[in-house]
C-alpha cells in the first residue's frame, strides 16, 4: 500500500533512508522562523519554516551556518551534527535520547531541554512511524529558548521541560 496520498507531490524514498521529517505541529508550537535548516531532505517535502535549506548535496554539515538554525539531523550521524550545533549555539536541535557522549555534550551546552516520548515523524515512506526511543529538543539562545517553551507548553505532546540552573540561583533540594 502506498503512502503517497499522505504527501502528494513528493516521491517516496527508499526504505533504507534515515530521513524523518518533523511534523508541522512542532513548528506551529515553536512559532519561529529559522534562518537555516542544514539537514533538509534532497527531494523537499518537509515543512521546516527556514529561509535557507541545505541538503546532503550541499553538505550542510560543513557549509557556513548563520542565524537561527533548525536541526533534525540524520540519526545515522548524530555525533557530528550535534557537535556542530553546540559550536553554533543558536537554534533548536531534535534528537533521540541515546547512550552516547554527544548527548551529554548537547545537554551540557543547551539553554533549555524538552524531554518527550517519541513522535510520529512524517515521510512519504515512513509517515507515522516513531523512532522507538524517547526524543529531546535542545534550545540554544534566547529566541530558540522562548520557542521551545511555547512548544512544550502548547499541550500537543507530553514531555518534561528542563531549564538550566545557574550556580548563582538558590536551589533547595530535599534531604
C-alpha positions in Angstrom: 0.0 0.0 0.0 1.4 3.4 -0.9 1.5 6.3 1.5 1.8 8.8 -1.4 -1.7 10.1 -0.7 -0.4 11.4 2.7 2.3 13.5 0.9 1.0 14.4 -2.6 3.7 15.5 -5.0 6.6 14.0 -3.1 8.1 10.8 -4.5 8.6 8.0 -1.9 12.2 7.4 -0.9 13.7 4.0 -0.4 13.2 2.3 2.9 16.9 2.5 3.6 16.8 6.2 4.2 17.1 7.5 7.8 15.3 10.8 6.9 12.4 11.6 9.2 10.5 14.8 8.5 9.5 16.7 11.6 5.7 17.1 11.8 4.1 20.5 11.2 2.7 20.8 14.7 6.2 21.1 16.1 6.8 24.2 14.0 3.4 25.7 14.8 4.2 25.2 18.5 7.7 26.7 18.2 6.3 29.7 16.3 9.8 30.6 15.0 11.1 31.5 11.5 14.5 29.8 11.1 17.4 31.2 9.1 18.8 27.8 8.2 17.9 24.1 8.0 21.3 22.4 7.2 19.9 18.9 7.1 17.0 19.3 4.7 15.8 16.5 2.5 17.1 16.4 -1.0 13.7 16.0 -2.6 11.9 18.5 -0.4 8.6 17.5 1.2 9.4 18.8 4.7 7.6 21.7 6.4 10.5 23.5 8.1 10.0 27.2 8.0 13.6 28.1 7.1 14.8 30.9 4.8 17.7 28.7 3.6 17.7 24.9 3.3 20.8 22.8 2.7 20.7 19.1 1.7 23.3 16.4 1.6 24.1 17.6 -1.9 25.1 21.0 -0.4 27.0 19.3 2.5 25.0 21.2 5.2 27.3 19.8 7.8 30.4 21.7 6.6 28.7 24.7 4.9 28.6 28.0 6.8 25.8 28.4 9.3 24.2 31.7 10.2 21.3 32.8 12.4 18.7 30.7 14.0 19.2 27.0 12.9 16.7 24.2 12.9 18.4 20.8 13.2 16.7 17.4 12.9 19.9 15.6 11.7 20.2 12.2 10.1 20.2 9.8 13.0 23.0 7.8 11.4 25.5 10.6 12.1 24.2 12.3 15.2 27.5 13.0 17.0 29.0 15.1 14.2 25.8 17.1 13.7 25.2 17.6 17.4 28.8 18.9 17.9 28.2 21.4 15.0 25.0 22.7 16.7 26.8 23.0 20.1 29.5 25.0 18.4 26.9 27.2 16.6 24.9 27.8 19.8 21.8 29.4 18.1 18.8 27.2 17.3 16.8 24.1 18.1 18.1 20.6 17.9 15.9 17.4 17.8 17.5 14.0 18.5 17.0 10.8 20.3 17.9 10.3 24.0 20.8 7.9 23.5 23.7 6.4 25.4 26.4 8.5 23.8 28.8 11.2 24.9 27.4 13.5 22.3 24.1 13.6 24.2 25.9 14.8 27.4 27.6 17.5 25.2 24.3 18.8 23.9 22.6 18.6 27.3 25.5 20.4 29.0 25.5 23.2 26.4 21.8 23.8 25.9 19.9 26.6 27.5 16.6 24.6 27.6 15.7 21.0 27.1 12.4 19.3 26.4 12.4 15.5 27.0 9.4 13.8 25.4 8.2 10.4 24.1 8.9 9.7 20.5 6.8 11.5 17.9 5.3 10.2 14.7 7.6 11.6 12.0 6.4 12.4 8.5 7.8 11.0 5.4 6.3 9.5 2.2 7.6 6.0 3.2 8.0 6.4 6.9 4.9 8.5 7.6 3.5 7.9 11.1 6.4 5.8 12.2 8.1 6.5 15.5 11.9 6.4 16.2 11.4 3.8 19.0 13.2 5.8 21.6 12.5 9.0 23.6 13.4 12.2 22.0 14.6 15.5 23.2 14.7 19.1 21.9 17.5 21.3 22.9 17.4 25.1 22.6 20.4 27.3 22.2 20.0 31.1 22.6 17.1 33.3 23.7 14.7 33.1 20.7 15.1 29.3 20.5 14.6 29.0 24.3 11.4 31.1 24.0 10.2 28.9 21.1 10.9 25.7 22.9 9.0 26.9 25.9 6.0 27.7 23.7 6.2 24.2 22.1 6.4 22.4 25.4 3.5 24.4 26.8 1.2 24.1 23.8 -0.3 20.8 25.1 0.1 18.9 21.8 2.6 16.4 23.2 3.7 15.2 26.6 7.1 15.9 27.9 9.3 17.4 30.6 10.8 20.9 30.3 14.3 21.3 31.9 15.8 24.7 32.3 19.5 25.4 33.1 20.0 26.5 36.7 22.9 28.8 37.3 25.3 28.4 40.2 24.0 31.7 41.5 20.4 30.5 41.7 19.3 29.4 45.1 18.2 25.8 44.8 16.7 23.9 47.7 17.0 20.2 47.4 15.1 17.8 49.7 17.3 15.8 52.0 
